[in-house]
Amino acid sequence: MPKKESTASGSNILGALIGIGIIISIIVAGLYILKITGDDGGVAVNENAEPTPTPAPRYVSLVLDNLPTLANGHYAAWVVGLNSTYQVGEFNVNESGKLTTLDGNEIAENEFILGDFSETPDEVIVTIEVGDTNVSEPSATVLMRGKLQNGIGAMEFSAVDLSAAEGTFVLATPTNGADTDETSGIWFISLNDDKTEESAGLTVPTAPEGWQYAGWVDYNGVILETGKFVSPNAADFLGLYNGDQDAPPFPGEDFINNAPNTIESGFPIALPSDNTRVYVTLEPISEEFAEETLGLEVFSANVAADAQPQTNYSFERVYQDNFPSGLVVIR
């Protein structure tokens, strides 16, 4: 019996110690809570703690060459990630080739701030936009594209592959009858050896989305359009100066009717001259750009003074010399 009393007494003491331990734990926890909270119950601020640094902004730097000034539009630069596209800036180019804001102020160091873009940038694109107002989505007219590697990319025109492009033209005026003013028209066709069959004179891909080809003649300093077209295997969209007979199903123009005031002698004209050049460009598809050319020449050729009608003449491929290019750096 005495041993049982001793065991019971020990049990009571152990229980009391456990209870005291729990009370002490509660008190300590309460003191800790009081320490980290203010008098009003809010979290106390440690005035001596170092502030969390604000992340440094990232910049997109563009160095671009051969970029034409847009009279009726502007450019926009976009950073593209896996799931989103973010606009970093809108700009134009002045006569000195400097990037400017839409208000005409030069952009320092050609740099734009890359704001709230949380993805890893995959590429940067430059689009052509209509007018001088801000845009929230890129147009289909992508002028340049640069794939990024370690934040650096070469900016190039990549909407269509012109590396195998070839071209031929002939002097002829099919819309005013045979053997009449034959040097007053130019057509992007190729004739067979006996000149009885016609085929497309331009070997180029169908124009990419947002773009179209255009033909031009520089006649003694006067620029005459031959027409815009998407495919070299179909007629163009002009026909403004043609005669009243059917035209070939290929791009080209006869200069027979509706001569502009800049042609003092009127139509017809003799295109062979030491001062005549024919060329083909790529242009945005937009009414705002209908009266201007960006100067993105694909082909060019002089029409020599001794050039003969119904004869194939070759174009020179020149896009490598005048298409825009450049470099983008994200830092």
BALOBA-1460 file (C-alpha; in Angstrom, 3 decimals):
// residues 331
<rec num="1" residu="m" x="0.000" y="0.000" z="0.000"/>
<rec num="2" residu="p" x="2.766" y="2.635" z="0.724"/>
<rec num="3" residu="k" x="4.217" y="2.024" z="-2.753"/>
<rec num="4" residu="k" x="0.865" y="2.811" z="-4.356"/>
<rec num="5" residu="e" x="0.661" y="6.133" z="-2.513"/>
<rec num="6" residu="s" x="4.159" y="7.093" z="-3.759"/>
<rec num="7" residu="t" x="3.192" y="6.286" z="-7.364"/>
<rec num="8" residu="a" x="0.034" y="8.369" z="-7.185"/>
<rec num="9" residu="s" x="1.947" y="11.279" z="-5.726"/>
<rec num="10" residu="g" x="4.521" y="11.098" z="-8.553"/>
<rec num="11" residu="s" x="1.776" y="11.102" z="-11.127"/>
<rec num="12" residu="n" x="0.247" y="14.240" z="-9.650"/>
<rec num="13" residu="i" x="3.587" y="16.046" z="-9.704"/>
<rec num="14" residu="l" x="4.200" y="15.078" z="-13.359"/>
<rec num="15" residu="g" x="0.761" y="16.318" z="-14.371"/>
<rec num="16" residu="a" x="1.355" y="19.606" z="-12.605"/>
<rec num="17" residu="l" x="4.674" y="20.097" z="-14.419"/>
<rec num="18" residu="i" x="3.066" y="19.440" z="-17.789"/>
<rec num="19" residu="g" x="0.335" y="21.967" z="-17.044"/>
<rec num="20" residu="i" x="2.908" y="24.578" z="-16.028"/>
<rec num="21" residu="g" x="4.836" y="23.929" z="-19.282"/>
<rec num="22" residu="i" x="1.722" y="24.526" z="-21.360"/>
<rec num="23" residu="i" x="0.991" y="27.790" z="-19.544"/>
<rec num="24" residu="i" x="4.569" y="28.993" z="-20.065"/>
<rec num="25" residu="s" x="4.352" y="28.154" z="-23.810"/>
<rec num="26" residu="i" x="1.149" y="30.156" z="-24.152"/>
<rec num="27" residu="i" x="2.719" y="33.139" z="-22.380"/>
<rec num="28" residu="v" x="5.830" y="33.037" z="-24.603"/>
<rec num="29" residu="a" x="3.710" y="32.826" z="-27.745"/>
<rec num="30" residu="g" x="1.643" y="35.757" z="-26.580"/>
<rec num="31" residu="l" x="4.726" y="37.853" z="-25.900"/>
<rec num="32" residu="y" x="6.056" y="37.053" z="-29.424"/>
<rec num="33" residu="i" x="2.781" y="38.114" z="-31.002"/>
<rec num="34" residu="l" x="2.847" y="41.361" z="-29.040"/>
<rec num="35" residu="k" x="6.412" y="41.940" z="-30.231"/>
<rec num="36" residu="i" x="5.620" y="41.676" z="-33.928"/>
<rec num="37" residu="t" x="2.350" y="43.622" z="-33.835"/>
<rec num="38" residu="g" x="1.733" y="47.285" z="-33.193"/>
<rec num="39" residu="d" x="-0.496" y="48.842" z="-30.627"/>
<rec num="40" residu="d" x="-3.399" y="48.750" z="-33.056"/>
<rec num="41" residu="g" x="-2.904" y="45.101" z="-33.842"/>
<rec num="42" residu="g" x="-1.122" y="45.764" z="-37.160"/>
<rec num="43" residu="v" x="2.229" y="44.319" z="-38.120"/>
<rec num="44" residu="a" x="5.079" y="46.363" z="-36.658"/>
<rec num="45" residu="v" x="7.558" y="47.850" z="-39.110"/>
<rec num="46" residu="n" x="11.243" y="47.501" z="-38.434"/>
<rec num="47" residu="e" x="12.502" y="50.960" z="-39.289"/>
<rec num="48" residu="n" x="16.090" y="49.755" z="-39.383"/>
<rec num="49" residu="a" x="15.424" y="47.023" z="-41.958"/>
<rec num="50" residu="e" x="16.877" y="47.407" z="-45.474"/>
<rec num="51" residu="p" x="14.164" y="48.307" z="-48.076"/>
<rec num="52" residu="t" x="13.392" y="45.771" z="-50.799"/>
<rec num="53" residu="p" x="15.181" y="47.015" z="-53.940"/>
<rec num="54" residu="t" x="13.039" y="47.954" z="-56.967"/>
<rec num="55" residu="p" x="13.973" y="45.817" z="-59.988"/>
<rec num="56" residu="a" x="15.971" y="47.785" z="-62.562"/>
<rec num="57" residu="p" x="14.004" y="48.448" z="-65.777"/>
<rec num="58" residu="r" x="14.889" y="46.487" z="-68.895"/>
<rec num="59" residu="y" x="15.508" y="48.275" z="-72.176"/>
<rec num="60" residu="v" x="14.988" y="47.367" z="-75.823"/>
<rec num="61" residu="s" x="17.589" y="49.012" z="-78.068"/>
<rec num="62" residu="l" x="17.039" y="49.124" z="-81.859"/>
<rec num="63" residu="v" x="19.764" y="49.947" z="-84.378"/>
<rec num="64" residu="l" x="18.073" y="50.012" z="-87.798"/>
<rec num="65" residu="d" x="19.351" y="50.854" z="-91.291"/>
<rec num="66" residu="n" x="17.504" y="51.740" z="-94.533"/>
<rec num="67" residu="l" x="14.281" y="52.452" z="-92.676"/>
<rec num="68" residu="p" x="12.129" y="54.811" z="-94.767"/>
<rec num="69" residu="t" x="10.184" y="57.718" z="-93.286"/>
<rec num="70" residu="l" x="6.434" y="57.066" z="-93.317"/>
<rec num="71" residu="a" x="4.342" y="60.038" z="-94.410"/>
<rec num="72" residu="n" x="0.982" y="58.397" z="-93.674"/>
<rec num="73" residu="g" x="1.849" y="55.933" z="-90.936"/>
<rec num="74" residu="h" x="4.396" y="54.920" z="-88.330"/>
<rec num="75" residu="y" x="6.252" y="51.928" z="-86.928"/>
<rec num="76" residu="a" x="5.653" y="49.909" z="-83.776"/>
<rec num="77" residu="a" x="8.105" y="47.598" z="-81.998"/>
<rec num="78" residu="w" x="6.819" y="44.506" z="-80.193"/>
<rec num="79" residu="v" x="8.413" y="41.917" z="-77.929"/>
<rec num="80" residu="v" x="6.981" y="38.442" z="-78.518"/>
<rec num="81" residu="g" x="6.939" y="35.669" z="-75.933"/>
<rec num="82" residu="l" x="5.439" y="32.195" z="-75.867"/>
<rec num="83" residu="n" x="1.954" y="33.367" z="-74.921"/>
<rec num="84" residu="s" x="1.825" y="37.129" z="-75.429"/>
<rec num="85" residu="t" x="2.987" y="40.110" z="-77.457"/>
<rec num="86" residu="y" x="3.954" y="43.370" z="-75.760"/>
<rec num="87" residu="q" x="4.363" y="46.747" z="-77.445"/>
<rec num="88" residu="v" x="7.516" y="48.561" z="-76.365"/>
<rec num="89" residu="g" x="7.164" y="51.684" z="-78.484"/>
<rec num="90" residu="e" x="5.874" y="53.489" z="-81.568"/>
<rec num="91" residu="f" x="8.130" y="55.614" z="-83.725"/>
<rec num="92" residu="n" x="8.993" y="57.057" z="-87.116"/>
<rec num="93" residu="v" x="12.248" y="58.032" z="-88.809"/>
<rec num="94" residu="n" x="13.448" y="61.530" z="-89.630"/>
<rec num="95" residu="e" x="15.466" y="62.631" z="-92.654"/>
<rec num="96" residu="s" x="18.698" y="61.870" z="-90.798"/>
<rec num="97" residu="g" x="17.655" y="58.266" z="-90.193"/>
<rec num="98" residu="k" x="17.098" y="58.837" z="-86.462"/>
<rec num="99" residu="l" x="14.212" y="57.164" z="-84.654"/>
<rec num="100" residu="t" x="11.660" y="59.698" z="-83.436"/>
<rec num="101" residu="t" x="8.525" y="59.743" z="-81.343"/>
<rec num="102" residu="l" x="5.225" y="60.317" z="-83.123"/>
<rec num="103" residu="d" x="5.650" y="63.978" z="-82.111"/>
<rec num="104" residu="g" x="8.939" y="64.169" z="-84.009"/>
<rec num="105" residu="n" x="11.352" y="64.148" z="-81.052"/>
<rec num="106" residu="e" x="14.465" y="62.000" z="-81.413"/>
<rec num="107" residu="i" x="14.513" y="58.897" z="-79.201"/>
<rec num="108" residu="a" x="17.636" y="58.914" z="-77.041"/>
<rec num="109" residu="e" x="19.946" y="55.974" z="-77.753"/>
<rec num="110" residu="n" x="17.105" y="54.380" z="-79.791"/>
<rec num="111" residu="e" x="15.955" y="52.776" z="-76.529"/>
<rec num="112" residu="f" x="12.522" y="51.777" z="-75.290"/>
<rec num="113" residu="i" x="11.602" y="50.595" z="-71.785"/>
<rec num="114" residu="l" x="10.398" y="47.007" z="-71.605"/>
<rec num="115" residu="g" x="7.689" y="47.337" z="-68.994"/>
<rec num="116" residu="d" x="5.369" y="44.730" z="-67.534"/>
<rec num="117" residu="f" x="6.439" y="41.738" z="-69.618"/>
<rec num="118" residu="s" x="7.038" y="38.700" z="-67.422"/>
<rec num="119" residu="e" x="7.792" y="36.143" z="-70.142"/>
<rec num="120" residu="t" x="11.134" y="35.303" z="-71.660"/>
<rec num="121" residu="p" x="11.343" y="37.327" z="-74.921"/>
<rec num="122" residu="d" x="11.635" y="35.073" z="-77.983"/>
<rec num="123" residu="e" x="11.771" y="37.701" z="-80.708"/>
<rec num="124" residu="v" x="11.203" y="41.349" z="-81.559"/>
<rec num="125" residu="i" x="9.109" y="42.468" z="-84.535"/>
<rec num="126" residu="v" x="8.601" y="45.871" z="-86.163"/>
<rec num="127" residu="t" x="5.254" y="46.489" z="-87.855"/>
<rec num="128" residu="i" x="3.952" y="49.231" z="-90.120"/>
<rec num="129" residu="e" x="0.873" y="50.942" z="-88.681"/>
<rec num="130" residu="v" x="-1.568" y="53.303" z="-90.375"/>
<rec num="131" residu="g" x="-1.845" y="56.935" z="-89.252"/>
<rec num="132" residu="d" x="-0.240" y="58.582" z="-86.240"/>
<rec num="133" residu="t" x="-2.373" y="57.186" z="-83.414"/>
<rec num="134" residu="n" x="-1.380" y="54.596" z="-80.826"/>
<rec num="135" residu="v" x="-2.197" y="50.954" z="-81.504"/>
<rec num="136" residu="s" x="-2.709" y="48.071" z="-79.093"/>
<rec num="137" residu="e" x="-2.272" y="45.133" z="-81.493"/>
<rec num="138" residu="p" x="0.341" y="44.587" z="-84.219"/>
<rec num="139" residu="s" x="-0.812" y="44.899" z="-87.815"/>
<rec num="140" residu="a" x="-0.309" y="42.101" z="-90.336"/>
<rec num="141" residu="t" x="2.359" y="44.185" z="-92.095"/>
<rec num="142" residu="v" x="5.491" y="42.919" z="-90.331"/>
<rec num="143" residu="l" x="8.483" y="44.790" z="-91.720"/>
<rec num="144" residu="m" x="11.287" y="43.246" z="-89.656"/>
<rec num="145" residu="r" x="11.785" y="40.347" z="-87.296"/>
<rec num="146" residu="g" x="14.672" y="39.424" z="-85.001"/>
<rec num="147" residu="k" x="14.983" y="36.095" z="-83.204"/>
<rec num="148" residu="l" x="16.655" y="36.565" z="-79.825"/>
<rec num="149" residu="q" x="19.572" y="34.626" z="-78.438"/>
<rec num="150" residu="n" x="20.901" y="35.793" z="-75.094"/>
<rec num="151" residu="g" x="18.958" y="39.021" z="-75.583"/>
<rec num="152" residu="i" x="20.468" y="39.862" z="-79.008"/>
<rec num="153" residu="g" x="18.987" y="39.394" z="-82.477"/>
<rec num="154" residu="a" x="19.559" y="40.434" z="-86.098"/>
<rec num="155" residu="m" x="16.573" y="42.386" z="-87.477"/>
<rec num="156" residu="e" x="15.675" y="41.370" z="-91.035"/>
<rec num="157" residu="f" x="12.794" y="41.445" z="-93.483"/>
<rec num="158" residu="s" x="11.528" y="37.866" z="-93.390"/>
<rec num="159" residu="a" x="7.910" y="38.016" z="-94.579"/>
<rec num="160" residu="v" x="8.828" y="36.450" z="-97.919"/>
<rec num="161" residu="d" x="11.902" y="34.692" z="-99.297"/>
<rec num="162" residu="l" x="13.215" y="36.601" z="-102.312"/>
<rec num="163" residu="s" x="16.565" y="34.860" z="-102.574"/>
<rec num="164" residu="a" x="15.560" y="33.078" z="-105.799"/>
<rec num="165" residu="a" x="13.597" y="35.980" z="-107.316"/>
<rec num="166" residu="e" x="14.106" y="36.674" z="-111.027"/>
<rec num="167" residu="g" x="12.430" y="39.055" z="-113.439"/>
<rec num="168" residu="t" x="11.869" y="39.845" z="-117.105"/>
<rec num="169" residu="f" x="9.957" y="42.650" z="-118.840"/>
<rec num="170" residu="v" x="9.073" y="43.617" z="-122.389"/>
<rec num="171" residu="l" x="8.101" y="46.834" z="-124.121"/>
<rec num="172" residu="a" x="4.686" y="46.512" z="-125.779"/>
<rec num="173" residu="t" x="1.261" y="48.174" z="-125.990"/>
<rec num="174" residu="p" x="-1.261" y="45.333" z="-126.327"/>
<rec num="175" residu="t" x="-4.240" y="47.508" z="-125.324"/>
<rec num="176" residu="n" x="-4.146" y="49.790" z="-128.395"/>
<rec num="177" residu="g" x="-3.570" y="47.233" z="-131.138"/>
<rec num="178" residu="a" x="-0.559" y="45.603" z="-132.757"/>
<rec num="179" residu="d" x="2.423" y="47.596" z="-133.970"/>
<rec num="180" residu="t" x="1.160" y="50.883" z="-132.532"/>
<rec num="181" residu="d" x="3.265" y="52.954" z="-130.114"/>
<rec num="182" residu="e" x="4.952" y="49.735" z="-128.986"/>
<rec num="183" residu="t" x="7.551" y="51.484" z="-126.811"/>
<rec num="184" residu="s" x="4.895" y="53.286" z="-124.737"/>
<rec num="185" residu="g" x="4.037" y="50.300" z="-122.548"/>
<rec num="186" residu="i" x="5.851" y="47.938" z="-120.223"/>
<rec num="187" residu="w" x="4.741" y="44.463" z="-119.130"/>
<rec num="188" residu="f" x="6.197" y="41.956" z="-116.691"/>
<rec num="189" residu="i" x="5.999" y="39.027" z="-119.094"/>
<rec num="190" residu="s" x="8.393" y="36.694" z="-120.873"/>
<rec num="191" residu="l" x="8.022" y="35.822" z="-124.535"/>
<rec num="192" residu="n" x="9.052" y="32.525" z="-126.088"/>
<rec num="193" residu="d" x="11.629" y="32.477" z="-128.889"/>
<rec num="194" residu="d" x="9.167" y="33.059" z="-131.730"/>
<rec num="195" residu="k" x="7.209" y="35.632" z="-129.621"/>
<rec num="196" residu="t" x="3.936" y="33.771" z="-129.934"/>
<rec num="197" residu="e" x="3.450" y="32.804" z="-126.291"/>
<rec num="198" residu="e" x="3.513" y="34.816" z="-123.090"/>
<rec num="199" residu="s" x="4.267" y="33.676" z="-119.547"/>
<rec num="200" residu="a" x="4.808" y="35.405" z="-116.228"/>
<rec num="201" residu="g" x="7.944" y="37.523" z="-116.321"/>
<rec num="202" residu="l" x="8.453" y="37.663" z="-112.550"/>
<rec num="203" residu="t" x="9.512" y="34.664" z="-110.511"/>
<rec num="204" residu="v" x="8.518" y="35.728" z="-107.013"/>
<rec num="205" residu="p" x="6.358" y="34.170" z="-104.291"/>
<rec num="206" residu="t" x="2.812" y="35.370" z="-103.817"/>
<rec num="207" residu="a" x="2.976" y="38.526" z="-101.709"/>
<rec num="208" residu="p" x="2.792" y="37.753" z="-97.965"/>
<rec num="209" residu="e" x="-0.075" y="38.831" z="-95.708"/>
<rec num="210" residu="g" x="-0.217" y="42.604" z="-95.366"/>
<rec num="211" residu="w" x="1.930" y="43.212" z="-98.471"/>
<rec num="212" residu="q" x="1.619" y="43.642" z="-102.242"/>
<rec num="213" residu="y" x="4.016" y="44.203" z="-105.128"/>
<rec num="214" residu="a" x="3.970" y="47.376" z="-107.208"/>
<rec num="215" residu="g" x="5.495" y="48.303" z="-110.551"/>
<rec num="216" residu="w" x="6.925" y="51.736" z="-111.332"/>
<rec num="217" residu="v" x="8.540" y="53.623" z="-114.206"/>
<rec num="218" residu="d" x="10.833" y="56.576" z="-113.594"/>
<rec num="219" residu="y" x="10.506" y="58.460" z="-116.891"/>
<rec num="220" residu="n" x="12.820" y="61.485" z="-116.961"/>
<rec num="221" residu="g" x="12.184" y="62.051" z="-113.256"/>
<rec num="222" residu="v" x="8.406" y="61.520" z="-113.409"/>
<rec num="223" residu="i" x="7.225" y="58.471" z="-111.446"/>
<rec num="224" residu="l" x="4.461" y="56.494" z="-113.173"/>
<rec num="225" residu="e" x="2.831" y="53.512" z="-111.487"/>
<rec num="226" residu="t" x="2.212" y="50.410" z="-113.577"/>
<rec num="227" residu="g" x="-0.015" y="48.795" z="-110.949"/>
<rec num="228" residu="k" x="-0.071" y="46.846" z="-107.688"/>
<rec num="229" residu="f" x="-0.454" y="43.072" z="-107.620"/>
<rec num="230" residu="v" x="-0.272" y="40.099" z="-105.283"/>
<rec num="231" residu="s" x="0.647" y="37.382" z="-107.774"/>
<rec num="232" residu="p" x="2.924" y="37.666" z="-110.834"/>
<rec num="233" residu="n" x="0.576" y="35.269" z="-112.626"/>
<rec num="234" residu="a" x="-2.413" y="37.621" z="-112.718"/>
<rec num="235" residu="a" x="-3.229" y="41.151" z="-113.842"/>
<rec num="236" residu="d" x="-2.551" y="44.065" z="-111.548"/>
<rec num="237" residu="f" x="-5.160" y="46.409" z="-110.040"/>
<rec num="238" residu="l" x="-4.517" y="49.589" z="-112.059"/>
<rec num="239" residu="g" x="-5.229" y="49.838" z="-115.804"/>
<rec num="240" residu="l" x="-5.492" y="53.624" z="-115.457"/>
<rec num="241" residu="y" x="-3.439" y="54.473" z="-118.553"/>
<rec num="242" residu="n" x="-4.322" y="51.508" z="-120.802"/>
<rec num="243" residu="g" x="-6.021" y="51.636" z="-124.164"/>
<rec num="244" residu="d" x="-9.454" y="50.174" z="-124.862"/>
<rec num="245" residu="q" x="-8.400" y="46.644" z="-125.870"/>
<rec num="246" residu="d" x="-7.834" y="43.627" z="-123.654"/>
<rec num="247" residu="a" x="-4.670" y="43.529" z="-121.539"/>
<rec num="248" residu="p" x="-2.561" y="40.424" z="-120.896"/>
<rec num="249" residu="p" x="-3.317" y="38.500" z="-117.679"/>
<rec num="250" residu="f" x="-0.056" y="39.710" z="-116.129"/>
<rec num="251" residu="p" x="1.098" y="42.896" z="-114.399"/>
<rec num="252" residu="g" x="1.994" y="45.861" z="-116.622"/>
<rec num="253" residu="e" x="0.666" y="49.072" z="-118.151"/>
<rec num="254" residu="d" x="0.300" y="50.856" z="-121.460"/>
<rec num="255" residu="f" x="0.804" y="54.608" z="-121.266"/>
<rec num="256" residu="i" x="-1.846" y="55.573" z="-123.803"/>
<rec num="257" residu="n" x="-4.599" y="57.499" z="-121.989"/>
<rec num="258" residu="n" x="-5.037" y="59.862" z="-119.019"/>
<rec num="259" residu="a" x="-1.526" y="61.296" z="-118.965"/>
<rec num="260" residu="p" x="-0.791" y="63.197" z="-115.732"/>
<rec num="261" residu="n" x="0.079" y="66.905" z="-115.942"/>
<rec num="262" residu="t" x="3.702" y="66.062" z="-115.142"/>
<rec num="263" residu="i" x="4.023" y="64.515" z="-118.641"/>
<rec num="264" residu="e" x="4.054" y="67.753" z="-120.635"/>
<rec num="265" residu="s" x="4.002" y="66.014" z="-124.004"/>
<rec num="266" residu="g" x="1.123" y="63.740" z="-122.983"/>
<rec num="267" residu="f" x="0.790" y="60.080" z="-123.945"/>
<rec num="268" residu="p" x="1.978" y="58.048" z="-125.772"/>
<rec num="269" residu="i" x="5.639" y="58.280" z="-124.789"/>
<rec num="270" residu="a" x="8.821" y="56.560" z="-125.905"/>
<rec num="271" residu="l" x="10.136" y="54.765" z="-122.833"/>
<rec num="272" residu="p" x="13.596" y="53.854" z="-124.226"/>
<rec num="273" residu="s" x="15.857" y="56.596" z="-122.946"/>
<rec num="274" residu="d" x="19.016" y="57.103" z="-120.986"/>
<rec num="275" residu="n" x="16.785" y="58.482" z="-118.195"/>
<rec num="276" residu="t" x="14.173" y="55.723" z="-117.893"/>
<rec num="277" residu="r" x="14.187" y="53.101" z="-115.157"/>
<rec num="278" residu="v" x="11.619" y="50.411" z="-114.313"/>
<rec num="279" residu="y" x="11.439" y="48.806" z="-110.880"/>
<rec num="280" residu="v" x="9.271" y="46.609" z="-108.670"/>
<rec num="281" residu="t" x="8.707" y="47.219" z="-104.965"/>
<rec num="282" residu="l" x="6.950" y="45.667" z="-101.975"/>
<rec num="283" residu="e" x="4.289" y="47.906" z="-100.418"/>
<rec num="284" residu="p" x="1.856" y="47.692" z="-97.484"/>
<rec num="285" residu="i" x="-1.734" y="46.895" z="-98.374"/>
<rec num="286" residu="s" x="-3.491" y="50.073" z="-97.237"/>
<rec num="287" residu="e" x="-5.270" y="52.989" z="-98.881"/>
<rec num="288" residu="e" x="-3.176" y="55.337" z="-96.747"/>
<rec num="289" residu="f" x="-0.061" y="54.198" z="-98.610"/>
<rec num="290" residu="a" x="-1.623" y="54.195" z="-102.079"/>
<rec num="291" residu="e" x="0.144" y="57.378" z="-103.218"/>
<rec num="292" residu="e" x="3.618" y="56.693" z="-101.812"/>
<rec num="293" residu="t" x="6.255" y="54.014" z="-102.086"/>
<rec num="294" residu="l" x="8.420" y="52.820" z="-99.223"/>
<rec num="295" residu="g" x="11.320" y="52.294" z="-101.589"/>
<rec num="296" residu="l" x="11.610" y="48.577" z="-100.814"/>
<rec num="297" residu="e" x="12.832" y="47.646" z="-104.279"/>
<rec num="298" residu="v" x="12.911" y="43.997" z="-105.320"/>
<rec num="299" residu="f" x="13.931" y="44.494" z="-108.978"/>
<rec num="300" residu="s" x="15.393" y="47.330" z="-111.007"/>
<rec num="301" residu="a" x="16.458" y="47.834" z="-114.644"/>
<rec num="302" residu="n" x="17.296" y="50.688" z="-116.972"/>
<rec num="303" residu="v" x="15.363" y="50.948" z="-120.217"/>
<rec num="304" residu="a" x="18.207" y="51.704" z="-122.604"/>
<rec num="305" residu="a" x="17.799" y="54.180" z="-125.448"/>
<rec num="306" residu="d" x="18.155" y="51.361" z="-127.981"/>
<rec num="307" residu="a" x="15.667" y="49.003" z="-126.275"/>
<rec num="308" residu="q" x="13.359" y="47.279" z="-128.759"/>
<rec num="309" residu="p" x="9.692" y="46.246" z="-128.371"/>
<rec num="310" residu="q" x="8.674" y="42.587" z="-128.027"/>
<rec num="311" residu="t" x="12.092" y="41.713" z="-126.580"/>
<rec num="312" residu="n" x="12.831" y="40.129" z="-123.212"/>
<rec num="313" residu="y" x="14.938" y="42.275" z="-120.880"/>
<rec num="314" residu="s" x="16.170" y="41.079" z="-117.496"/>
<rec num="315" residu="f" x="15.746" y="42.760" z="-114.139"/>
<rec num="316" residu="e" x="18.503" y="42.997" z="-111.571"/>
<rec num="317" residu="r" x="17.586" y="41.679" z="-108.114"/>
<rec num="318" residu="v" x="18.352" y="44.535" z="-105.700"/>
<rec num="319" residu="y" x="16.412" y="43.876" z="-102.499"/>
<rec num="320" residu="q" x="19.604" y="42.991" z="-100.594"/>
<rec num="321" residu="d" x="20.815" y="46.578" z="-101.087"/>
<rec num="322" residu="n" x="17.810" y="48.586" z="-99.928"/>
<rec num="323" residu="f" x="15.679" y="46.481" z="-97.582"/>
<rec num="324" residu="p" x="15.955" y="47.527" z="-93.914"/>
<rec num="325" residu="s" x="18.135" y="45.569" z="-91.508"/>
<rec num="326" residu="g" x="19.561" y="46.065" z="-88.069"/>
<rec num="327" residu="l" x="20.167" y="44.785" z="-84.559"/>
<rec num="328" residu="v" x="18.050" y="44.501" z="-81.405"/>
<rec num="329" residu="v" x="19.426" y="44.208" z="-77.883"/>
<rec num="330" residu="i" x="17.408" y="43.614" z="-74.708"/>
<rec num="331" residu="r" x="19.280" y="44.430" z="-71.509"/>
